[in-house]
Amino acid sequence: MKSCRTGLPGMDEAEHLALVALRFLAADAHSWSGFEAISGIRPDMVQQMAGERGFLAGVLDYLLSDDSLLLSFSGNAGLAPQDIVNARHALAGESAHMTGSI
């Protein structure tokens, strides 16, 4: 499912994508340790924070900060990198006209 929409996804879709990304990070020890080091989030804190939009936006920020990780995740998920950007903007409450493309 290659997707790259011009508009932003709905909040539910953006949250779902961020949770998929979180599982992707957690499945790889190297990726998780990098996320943990940057965010300060320990594994025992994830369940509590997984419902917070700011945390989910941070997960996508982490993916967006590393091109190889972003491409690995987007390829694995069958998404275009722009879909991750759009979901990040949606979680931040930004409107479609405020976003640009990567």
C-alpha positions as CSV (number, residue, x, y, z in Angstrom):
1,M,0.0,0.0,0.0
2,K,2.1,2.9,-1.2
3,S,0.5,6.0,-0.1
4,C,1.5,9.7,-0.3
5,R,-1.5,12.0,0.2
6,T,-1.4,15.7,-0.2
7,G,-3.6,16.2,2.9
8,L,-3.1,15.2,6.5
9,P,-4.4,11.9,7.8
10,G,-7.1,11.9,10.5
11,M,-6.0,11.9,14.1
12,D,-6.9,8.2,14.5
13,E,-4.9,7.3,11.5
14,A,-1.9,9.4,12.6
15,E,-2.0,7.8,16.1
16,H,-2.2,4.3,14.6
17,L,0.8,5.0,12.4
18,A,2.8,6.3,15.4
19,L,1.9,3.2,17.4
20,V,3.0,1.0,14.4
21,A,6.3,3.0,14.4
22,L,6.7,2.5,18.1
23,R,6.4,-1.3,17.7
24,F,8.9,-1.1,14.8
25,L,11.4,0.7,17.1
26,A,10.8,-1.7,20.0
27,A,11.4,-4.7,17.8
28,D,15.0,-3.7,17.1
29,A,17.3,-3.3,20.1
30,H,19.6,-0.8,18.4
31,S,16.7,1.4,17.3
32,W,15.1,1.2,20.7
33,S,18.2,2.0,22.6
34,G,18.7,5.1,20.4
35,F,15.1,6.2,21.0
36,E,15.4,5.5,24.7
37,A,18.6,7.6,24.9
38,I,17.1,10.5,23.1
39,S,13.7,10.5,24.7
40,G,14.5,9.3,28.2
41,I,11.5,6.9,28.0
42,R,12.1,3.6,29.6
43,P,10.2,0.5,28.5
44,D,8.2,0.5,31.7
45,M,6.9,4.0,30.8
46,V,5.7,3.2,27.2
47,Q,2.3,1.8,28.0
48,Q,1.3,4.8,30.1
49,M,2.6,7.3,27.5
50,A,1.4,5.5,24.3
51,G,-1.9,7.4,24.5
52,E,-0.4,10.8,24.5
53,R,-0.2,12.7,21.2
54,G,3.0,14.5,22.2
55,F,4.7,11.2,22.9
56,L,3.4,9.7,19.6
57,A,4.6,12.8,17.8
58,G,8.0,12.3,19.4
59,V,8.1,8.7,18.1
60,L,7.6,10.1,14.6
61,D,10.2,12.9,15.2
62,Y,12.7,10.2,16.1
63,L,12.0,8.3,12.8
64,L,12.2,11.6,10.9
65,S,15.6,12.4,12.4
66,D,17.3,9.4,10.8
67,D,16.9,8.9,7.1
68,S,17.9,5.3,7.1
69,L,15.5,4.5,9.9
70,L,12.8,6.5,8.2
71,L,13.3,4.6,4.9
72,S,13.5,1.3,6.7
73,F,10.2,1.9,8.5
74,S,8.3,3.4,5.6
75,G,9.4,0.6,3.3
76,N,8.5,-2.0,5.9
77,A,5.1,-0.4,6.5
78,G,4.4,0.1,2.8
79,L,4.2,3.9,3.2
80,A,6.0,6.8,1.6
81,P,8.2,8.9,3.9
82,Q,5.9,11.8,3.3
83,D,3.1,9.8,5.0
84,I,5.2,9.9,8.2
85,V,5.7,13.6,7.8
86,N,2.0,14.1,7.3
87,A,1.1,12.0,10.4
88,R,3.6,14.0,12.5
89,H,1.9,17.3,11.4
90,A,-1.5,15.9,12.2
91,L,-0.4,14.9,15.7
92,A,0.9,18.4,16.2
93,G,-2.5,19.8,15.2
94,E,-1.1,21.5,12.1
95,S,-3.4,22.1,9.1
96,A,-2.6,20.7,5.6
97,H,-1.8,24.2,4.2
98,M,1.0,24.6,6.8
99,T,2.8,21.5,5.8
100,G,5.3,21.2,3.0
101,S,6.8,18.2,1.3
102,I,10.1,16.6,2.1
